[in-house]
Amino acid sequence: MKKRKVGIITFSDGRDFVHEETLEMNKKFEDRLVKALERTNEIEVVRASDIVNKPSKAKKAGKEMMKAEVEMTIFNYSIWCWPHLSVIASLYAPGPYLIYGQINPKYPGMVGMLAAAGALEQIGIFPERVWGEPEDPEVMKRLLKFVRGASAAHRLKGERYGMFGGRPMGMYTASANGDQWMKEFGIDVEQIDQYALVLKAEKVPTEKKRKAREWLERYATVQYDGKRLTPAILEKQIGLYYAALEIIKEEELDFVGFKGQPEMTNNYATMDIAEAFLNDPYDFDGPKEPIVAATETDMDGALTMEIFKHIAQTPVLFADVRHYFKEEKLLDLANSGQHATYFAGKSNNPEENLKNVIIHPEDFYFPAGGGAVKHFAAPGRVTLARLARQDGEYVMTIVPAEFVELSDKEKKRLSEQVQIEWPHAYAKLDTTIDTYLEYYPCNHIHGVYGNYIEELVHFCKVKGIAFQILD
């Protein structure tokens, strides 16, 4: 897990005699905050070299944060401090900003915090505000939620998305404007023909593909049928995975999307193996960082997944909103092999997940053949969401839900009504299906285990994006 690099600048009184009198106390308050942040094991703290009581020190502290490339900055207040120092520091220290107020009733720290917040807001900077003891778990929880959302917004800047193929099957919601992405998120879009995958896949050494296939056969159940799924076709799919990795490295891509249908699925092989294992925290060769991969070159889907990845630092789900079972009150989320195998067992250990995975022959939609990565999502609380455009403006729709555990008999019964070859996640929504169908913006959905609603809200506020929560 990559720690989030957070800067801390502590402010003081501009009068020398007050600053000197309160200096050691101010440092102790800063120490408490630093220790509390470091205890989370999520944050790498960068401290300014001085407690700031002069404009020159405010500039210096801000430039130190800039040089350290922090992902956001916390302005720390435990006594009265002169507000213009915070404004000057903000000219250099990277945002987003969080104003943190310590509890110190004998000194007007709350006054200093509010005065600084008002000054920043007057110049168009709207920081998050958190107040309380840093040792208080609830206070730290609030602070962490903002740090996660803010750092996610920061980490998008300078990333590159690899778009393999064009718009899929007429889906407007899957295509976005690269100029808008660069303007709003700082993301560059690289368009790559799918034929590049085929060319590189054909050059992957036979021995490498064979070893990967045998690894899959060892840990998962591979159901060869001699037609749409054979060892040779599975190795073709594995070749596509290694080809994608090579292009991602060559082009310095951070996340990707593959068109797949109909060119690859009609003429070569499906991308299911590549998509699933790119999203996984491991592959045939050992542990790795998940690389967000969206099927059907769904750009806004991939972007939603990348935001989730930076917030939760876990694999992210991609699925179709396939069917609602009215009697069971379950939404069936399914897509052709797109679910990372992580969701089969909710583990970073491939053996734990793959024992629940079947590599199933594809159905008639995909005449070129291949294996679908079939499994049922492990139970647990989830946060589902989608970033989509409405009249050109982005809106984040957030859907709290729970993936439920069903008996093997129920899984078979329900999946046979929909698509037995594909992976499924059965979601019980917090909202009603009528509300969901009225307000949810498209056919694809994404999510992670855990409650990350507030982190997504913070992300949206930082980016100036509207949001709606269907709960």
Secondary structure, 3 states (H helix, E strand, C coil): CCCEEEEEEEECCCCHHHHHHHHHHHHHHHHHHHHHHHHCCCEEEEECCCCECCHHHHHHHHHHHHHHCCCEEEEEECCCCCHHHHHHHHCCCCCCEEEEECCCCCCCHHHHHHHHHHHHHHCCCCCEEEECCCCCHHHHHHHHHHHHHHHHHHHHCCCEEEEECCCCCCCHHHCCCHHHHHHHHCCEEEEECCHHHHHHHCCCCHHHHHHHHHHHHHHCEECCCCCCCCHHHHHHHHHHHHHHHHHHHHHCCCEEEECCCCHHHHHCCCCHHHHHHHHCCEECCEECCCCCEEECCCHHHHHHHHHHHHHHCCCCEEEEEEEEECCCCEEEEECCCCCCHHHHCCCCCHHHHHCCCEEEECCCCCCCCCEEEECECCCEEEEEEEEEEECCEEEEEEEEEEECCCCHHHHHHHHHHHCCCCCEEEEEECCCHHHHHHHCCCCEEEEEECCCHHHHHHHHHHHCCEEEECC
